[in-house]
């Protein structure tokens, strides 16, 4: 279903009164339950997101544990205003790079650039090349846009996705992209918190709340200091002391930590193992779908730097619907409006070379051949390695790719026969050994909204030992974990909430596995082969294996091609002259 301006009342158990607040100028109605006891508190702190300030006597009264015999106090759906991101250094830098394509000199003869892969990296490359006046031809192997943000609609009209995608304030190139396309309103911003399940207290959560009145990094430090449920004060102090070298040493220090796993680095810095177990297992799985004993510490330090140095860096938003239609299609329409092409069901079979070792053309599995002035492979690194011509495999630039391997991940969607109450309108860190993060998408996302039933979308990770298992085995394992997170509502035998249906999406090779010493293997977007380029979050850029990294890699790839315009135009003219003389 599509939500266009209202959210129906959700039935919650307990003695409560359901209230709807509606603002005709807002695209979303918020529903919440108010206890009928003595303390008549609203279910959220001060907010003006619906056009008028609303305040309660508790700043963070979301999902407060109820008193005996009194119904739960719980937010059902709540969107917040878009944070002020435009004044950050990273946003301004990203905006300048975007503008450089629009303001660059128009080419005398636009380049025809063939791009393989319509994920965010390929879409970004094509978008910015079109902005610069060139003619991209974007080829996608499948019948759906998005790559690692792809989604499909089932027979009931419900969507299921490749992954649970969160848009952070610290994603300046992604945020610029939304603004350039005029779709900022498609991001549903949530309260500035990070919420963790408590394995030792089933059904309860622990929060890190970032106060809006404090600048970065004080808001992040305050959030950590205020949380006494996950870390003790001595553990916080030891962790802070351990982080001091990163704060003092800056980027040079961060890059030097690539050789350590998270677990090894923590021990080297004297940080108690419990800090890793309580916080960084969840963070590691959320960032790269692997555990701290495998993940490079550089990855964690980059994330902490981005999230803590910007006031709204760790603030999260959900897309208001499925990514192919709500994000990818606007990019495609923009590309096409400027003369570019996007072709689905166009899988690359072979990169055919000229005698000099450069690309002659791309051969598709349907037998067609595509030629251009330049070529970009914007597929995952594992697919690139399968496509590499034999003549290139020993070139050091390509040889180093051997260490970059995609990590398996599984995305699970479960539709239940009722509305789950022990959840939030937010991303939740499960802290489960099998699950990474999850969200009740029937609450967090407008298009997926359902007033009567919950749809949990969960990231099953690490997934290496499960990727070959049957869907039934994965669902059974997921239910056992959910029974711990929802002890009053979900049972492994379905004696409580019952499953109406489920979808499981397996990605055997997702983002590259960020293990120690792989950073030097990440390639620049411009390859040593003239006229051949790469885009993808595994390529060299300052962000992680993420949507932000994919979009930035596409911009850097487009920038390299624009910079090489004279060379590429001359090569194309020489080729055309040679072919004409032969004919």
Secondary structure as GFF3:
##gff-version 3
##sequence-region A 1 583
A	DSSP	beta_strand	16	21	.	.	.	ID=ss1
A	DSSP	beta_strand	30	35	.	.	.	ID=ss2
A	DSSP	alpha_helix	89	103	.	.	.	ID=ss3
A	DSSP	beta_strand	112	116	.	.	.	ID=ss4
A	DSSP	alpha_helix	120	131	.	.	.	ID=ss5
A	DSSP	beta_strand	135	139	.	.	.	ID=ss6
A	DSSP	three_ten_helix	147	149	.	.	.	ID=ss7
A	DSSP	beta_strand	151	153	.	.	.	ID=ss8
A	DSSP	beta_strand	159	161	.	.	.	ID=ss9
A	DSSP	beta_strand	167	168	.	.	.	ID=ss10
A	DSSP	alpha_helix	172	181	.	.	.	ID=ss11
A	DSSP	three_ten_helix	184	186	.	.	.	ID=ss12
A	DSSP	beta_strand	187	189	.	.	.	ID=ss13
A	DSSP	beta_strand	193	197	.	.	.	ID=ss14
A	DSSP	beta_strand	205	209	.	.	.	ID=ss15
A	DSSP	alpha_helix	218	226	.	.	.	ID=ss16
A	DSSP	alpha_helix	233	256	.	.	.	ID=ss17
A	DSSP	three_ten_helix	257	259	.	.	.	ID=ss18
A	DSSP	alpha_helix	262	268	.	.	.	ID=ss19
A	DSSP	alpha_helix	273	275	.	.	.	ID=ss20
A	DSSP	pi_helix	276	280	.	.	.	ID=ss21
A	DSSP	alpha_helix	281	288	.	.	.	ID=ss22
A	DSSP	alpha_helix	297	309	.	.	.	ID=ss23
A	DSSP	beta_strand	316	319	.	.	.	ID=ss24
A	DSSP	alpha_helix	323	323	.	.	.	ID=ss25
A	DSSP	pi_helix	324	328	.	.	.	ID=ss26
A	DSSP	alpha_helix	329	337	.	.	.	ID=ss27
A	DSSP	beta_strand	341	343	.	.	.	ID=ss28
A	DSSP	beta_strand	348	353	.	.	.	ID=ss29
A	DSSP	beta_strand	359	364	.	.	.	ID=ss30
A	DSSP	beta_strand	369	370	.	.	.	ID=ss31
A	DSSP	beta_strand	374	377	.	.	.	ID=ss32
A	DSSP	alpha_helix	381	387	.	.	.	ID=ss33
A	DSSP	three_ten_helix	390	392	.	.	.	ID=ss34
A	DSSP	alpha_helix	396	399	.	.	.	ID=ss35
A	DSSP	three_ten_helix	400	403	.	.	.	ID=ss36
A	DSSP	beta_strand	409	416	.	.	.	ID=ss37
A	DSSP	beta_strand	428	429	.	.	.	ID=ss38
A	DSSP	beta_strand	435	440	.	.	.	ID=ss39
A	DSSP	alpha_helix	441	444	.	.	.	ID=ss40
A	DSSP	beta_strand	455	460	.	.	.	ID=ss41
A	DSSP	alpha_helix	471	485	.	.	.	ID=ss42
A	DSSP	beta_strand	499	507	.	.	.	ID=ss43
A	DSSP	three_ten_helix	519	521	.	.	.	ID=ss44
A	DSSP	beta_strand	532	534	.	.	.	ID=ss45
A	DSSP	alpha_helix	547	563	.	.	.	ID=ss46
A	DSSP	alpha_helix	565	582	.	.	.	ID=ss47
###
